């Protein structure tokens, strides 16, 4: 299963990097097209965030600040690399 926490973090890093580059470029070019691109990237990230930020088991949307377990079904939603390595060795 895909880890929604890792997907969210990668998407946030990519979106913030693109927005930062566009913002720096806007300082030199002063084009409204760059402002529209910044808004489009931000909206795309929000939509992507809403789509992937759900429990992989019960498919219910997760709250923004959540722990390692789904508050609805109680299953673990965040997979750590150490847990995967431990389970393969047993």
DAWOZI-V349060 format. One record per residue. N is the residue number from 0. RES is the residue in three letters. OMEGA is omega in whole degrees, 0 to 359 (none if undefined). NEAR is the number of other C-alpha atoms within 10 Angstrom. Layout:
BEGIN
n,res,omega,near
N,RES,OMEGA,NEAR
N,RES,OMEGA,NEAR
END
This chain:
BEGIN
n,res,omega,near
0,UNK,178,7
1,UNK,181,11
2,UNK,182,16
3,UNK,180,20
4,UNK,179,17
5,UNK,179,13
6,UNK,179,15
7,UNK,181,17
8,UNK,178,12
9,UNK,180,12
10,UNK,179,17
11,UNK,179,17
12,UNK,179,12
13,UNK,181,14
14,UNK,179,18
15,UNK,178,16
16,UNK,179,12
17,UNK,179,15
18,UNK,179,20
19,UNK,179,13
20,UNK,179,11
21,UNK,179,17
22,UNK,177,17
23,UNK,178,12
24,UNK,179,13
25,UNK,179,16
26,UNK,182,10
27,UNK,188,8
28,UNK,181,11
29,UNK,180,12
30,UNK,179,11
31,UNK,179,10
32,UNK,180,12
33,UNK,176,18
34,UNK,178,15
35,UNK,177,11
36,UNK,178,15
37,UNK,179,21
38,UNK,180,13
39,UNK,178,13
40,UNK,179,18
41,UNK,178,17
42,UNK,178,13
43,UNK,178,14
44,UNK,180,18
45,UNK,179,14
46,UNK,179,11
47,UNK,179,15
48,UNK,181,18
49,UNK,181,14
50,UNK,186,11
51,UNK,187,18
52,UNK,176,19
53,UNK,179,19
54,UNK,180,22
55,UNK,182,18
56,UNK,184,14
57,UNK,176,12
58,UNK,177,13
59,UNK,178,14
60,UNK,181,16
61,UNK,174,19
62,UNK,183,11
63,UNK,180,9
64,UNK,180,5
65,UNK,179,11
66,UNK,181,12
67,UNK,184,13
68,UNK,178,14
69,UNK,179,22
70,UNK,182,16
71,UNK,183,13
72,UNK,176,12
73,UNK,180,12
74,UNK,181,14
75,UNK,181,14
76,UNK,182,22
77,UNK,182,17
78,UNK,176,15
79,UNK,181,11
80,UNK,180,8
81,UNK,179,8
82,UNK,179,9
83,UNK,180,10
84,UNK,180,10
85,UNK,182,9
86,UNK,178,8
87,UNK,182,7
88,UNK,183,6
89,UNK,none,5
END
